[in-house]
Amino acid sequence: MKFGEIIYTPEVEEGPAAAKKESHAPKIEIEKKEDYYKIKVSVGPHPNTPEHSIRWIEVYFYEEGRAFNPIILSRVHFEPGYVEPEIKLKIKLQKSGIIYAVAYCNLHGLWENRKEIKVE
């Protein structure tokens, strides 16, 4: 099995993962500022215990026209019981592309979401 085949997405429509997408697929918010973009990635509502929690989130940028993609922008680890799964980034971009977020739940695996970003 290819690694990409074991990453769940919001488009999952059947099986046990279908009921988990709202609480596990990362939510991506993008806000344009003067010369940068504010990116917020969060997961939840989701439990935050050692037995069941989001352990990390990675954020990538797939840049239009770039020979080798994606670029990893951030990886944040979360300590269960202390830190909620939410990160904020301030990024400067020269080209349009796609923001990808991947989150890991210790019980329900890897979850991905994506959002297009247009540089004007």
FENPEFEN-V677496 format. One record per run of one state. SS is the DSSP state (h for helix, s for strand, l for the rest). FROM is the first residue (numbers start at 1). LEN is the number of residues. If there is no record, write none. Layout:
SS	FROM	LEN
SS	FROM	LEN
This chain:
l	1	2
h	3	4
s	7	3
l	10	6
h	16	9
l	25	2
s	27	6
l	33	4
s	37	6
l	43	6
s	49	1
l	50	2
s	52	1
l	53	1
s	54	10
l	64	7
s	71	7
l	78	8
s	86	6
l	92	5
s	97	9
l	106	3
s	109	9
l	118	3
